[in-house]
Amino acid sequence: GPCGVIAAVNAFVVKALLDKGVEVSKKVKDAVRKDALVEALCTILWTAGGGRTATLIVPTTGAGPAVLSNGERLRPVVFGSMEELAEGIGGQYNELLTRRDGFGIALFMYSVLMSRGL
């Protein structure tokens, strides 16, 4: 199930918070938590890509067979630097990975697999 993925991401989030000197036993502001989550996702994907590239799998509409239950298809977005990846995950793709009614964990796992190579 998704618990293993969530646990791994949470570990990287805690690491990002500790690296920033945030006391994790206290209530952490939303903006700080979001930054730590973006950093954690970027670190995982960038490491999976061998420190050269990272691939983020995102849903898109268009012709062809539906892949997701809502009729969307998947497409890869390749990033050539950690900074571009952070901008992508922190910006336009953030909602895709964090929507409660979305496929965030599945999309992230597909992204890790594609970044690593099949």
C-alpha positions in Angstrom: 0.0 0.0 0.0 0.9 3.7 0.1 2.1 3.6 3.7 5.7 2.7 2.7 5.9 5.6 0.3 4.4 8.0 2.8 6.8 6.9 5.5 9.8 7.4 3.2 8.7 10.9 2.1 7.9 11.8 5.8 11.5 10.8 6.7 12.9 13.1 4.1 10.5 15.9 5.2 11.7 15.6 8.8 15.3 15.6 7.5 14.6 18.8 5.5 13.1 20.5 8.6 16.0 19.5 10.8 18.5 20.7 8.2 16.8 24.1 8.3 17.0 24.2 12.1 13.2 23.8 12.6 12.2 22.3 15.9 9.8 19.6 14.7 8.3 19.0 18.1 6.6 22.4 17.8 3.8 23.4 15.4 5.4 24.1 12.0 3.9 26.8 9.8 2.2 25.7 6.6 4.8 27.5 4.3 7.7 25.9 6.1 6.0 22.4 5.8 5.3 23.0 2.1 8.9 24.0 1.5 10.1 20.9 3.3 7.8 18.6 1.3 9.0 20.1 -2.0 12.6 19.7 -0.9 11.9 16.1 0.2 10.2 15.2 -3.1 13.0 16.8 -5.1 15.7 15.1 -3.2 14.1 11.7 -3.7 13.5 12.2 -7.5 16.9 13.8 -8.1 18.7 11.0 -6.3 16.6 8.4 -8.2 17.8 10.1 -11.5 21.4 9.7 -10.5 21.9 13.5 -9.9 21.6 14.2 -13.6 17.9 14.4 -14.4 14.5 13.8 -12.8 11.2 12.8 -14.5 7.9 13.9 -13.1 4.8 12.0 -14.4 1.8 14.3 -14.6 -1.8 13.7 -15.8 -2.9 15.4 -19.1 -6.0 15.3 -21.2 -5.9 14.4 -24.8 -6.6 11.7 -27.3 -5.8 8.1 -26.5 -6.7 5.5 -23.9 -7.5 6.8 -20.4 -4.9 5.7 -17.8 -6.5 7.2 -14.7 -10.1 6.6 -13.5 -11.0 10.3 -14.3 -10.1 9.8 -17.9 -6.7 11.5 -17.9 -3.5 10.2 -19.5 0.0 10.4 -18.2 3.0 12.3 -19.6 6.6 12.7 -18.5 8.1 16.1 -17.7 11.9 15.9 -17.6 14.0 18.3 -15.5 17.7 18.9 -16.1 18.5 20.6 -12.8 17.4 20.4 -9.2 16.4 24.1 -9.3 14.0 23.4 -12.3 12.6 20.4 -10.5 12.0 22.5 -7.3 10.2 25.2 -9.3 8.1 22.6 -11.1 7.1 20.7 -7.9 6.7 23.8 -5.8 4.7 25.6 -8.6 2.5 24.2 -11.2 2.8 20.5 -10.3 2.4 20.9 -6.5 -1.4 20.5 -6.5 -1.1 17.3 -8.6 1.0 15.6 -5.9 -0.9 16.9 -2.9 -4.6 16.9 -3.8 -6.6 14.8 -1.4 -8.7 13.4 -4.2 -5.8 12.9 -6.6 -3.3 10.2 -7.5 -0.3 11.9 -5.8 1.3 8.8 -4.4 0.9 6.8 -7.6 2.2 9.7 -9.7 5.2 10.1 -7.4 6.0 6.4 -7.5 5.7 6.4 -11.3 8.0 9.5 -11.3 10.6 7.7 -9.1 10.6 4.7 -11.4 10.9 6.8 -14.6 13.7 8.9 -13.0 15.6 5.8 -12.0 14.9 4.0 -15.4 13.1 0.9 -16.0 
